[in-house]
Amino acid sequence: MSQNAENPVELFDMYVAHVGINATDEKDADRIAGEFETLMGLTRDERVPSVFAGTLVEVMKHNGRGEKGHIGFHVNDIAAAEKWFAARGFEVDEPSRVTNPDGSTFLVYFKHQIAGFAIHLTIAK
């Protein structure tokens, strides 16, 4: 892997973790997740404050981050990815940072939205 690469997909093994959709309430979230379950055969999994359709779609029961929702990206090194994106003008939203028990970052959002979608990084498992 070239450290000079300008492609975060190559640098950080980045891939889409999931798309987050903002529902208006619990009933709406259940309906949306159900539609993805029917469309793609994805199993619903309720995890507060969301309903997941498989691992691909997270439906927030109440408006979550982003005007339209959010897009989560898995990376193999959040700290390095944060620095890489910061060098390109994308700052993280520190209050959004979620840490693991060991203090390492599990998830962090950027301050800037793209097309009404909040963007977050999360560590690949």
PyMOL commands that set and color helices and strands:
alter all, ss='L'
color gray80, all
select helices_A, chain A and resi 8-12+26-40+78-86+94-96
alter helices_A, ss='H'
color red, helices_A
select strands_A, chain A and resi 15-22+44-47+50-53+57-60+69-75+98-99+105-109+117-123
alter strands_A, ss='S'
color yellow, strands_A
deselect
rebuild
show_as cartoon
